[in-house]
Amino acid sequence: MRIPRNGEVAGLAAAVCLIFACVARAQLAQPLVSEQTLKQVSEHVYALVGFPNIGIVVGNRGTLVIDTGLGTRNGATVMRAVEKLAKGQNLYLTTTHYHSEHTTGEQAFPPHTVLIRPVVQQEELNQRLPQHMARFREMSQQNKDLLQDVKLRTPDILLDGEMKLDLGGVSARLFCLGAAHTKGDMLVFVEEDSVLIPGDIVQSKLFPIMPDGEATMKGWLAVLDKVEPLKPRLIVPDHGELGDGSLIAKQRAMLQELQGRALELKKPECC
Ligand SMILES: [Zn+2]
């Protein structure tokens, strides 16, 4: 087999970079969160479909919101939708991971909101969110405006392990399974409705992004192995179209395909 010359390797590397840049750009459609996109997923679960998909679990006594949207303006839109849906006084907010579009709208939630976040995610947020916001501000004027005056909250509950939140007639299980898309990824499972809100761990029609050192194919696949036995009927991924339980297998197949191709390309050419 012919050994490629240095120039050809550099050309191939540039082409791969270009493909990744295009994929990243194609995934960057970032419309404002809109109340018009509210969708009832199951008896107790709703989603504001957009960037990102926001999960809302409504019980008789309390409401849980999963992720906030980018900046205060989007967070306020989420809150308007929540006010229309809520049946009880208690309001809980949690975030699936530290990235800007999932966390930076939290200041728009009222003072009585109970913010729940895993310890590992909070540490990661403290360390990495400022850089992440800086990258988002560079993407567009809209993002720059949205992220103008972000004031983060101090979590009311720092989760070490998992918790079951009783919302009245329905409960939500909040848990972490290890690093996948980020170090502090958290998932929410609404058992009564068999709905999984997996953050970015299970995505739909989206190229998987592994932004930091802890995110690996191996880790992500191991997390999917732990998610599979839940056998959710429906999945509300944070990005992409809502789907059924088969999204887990599709995500695994995509990661395995990518892993296989990457290993193949890494193999030294010989003979
Ligand atoms: Zn993310």
Boltz pocket constraint, residues with backbone or C-beta under 6 A from the ligand:
constraints:
  - pocket:
      binder: B
      contacts: [[A, 97], [A, 99], [A, 181], [A, 200]]
      max_distance: 6.0
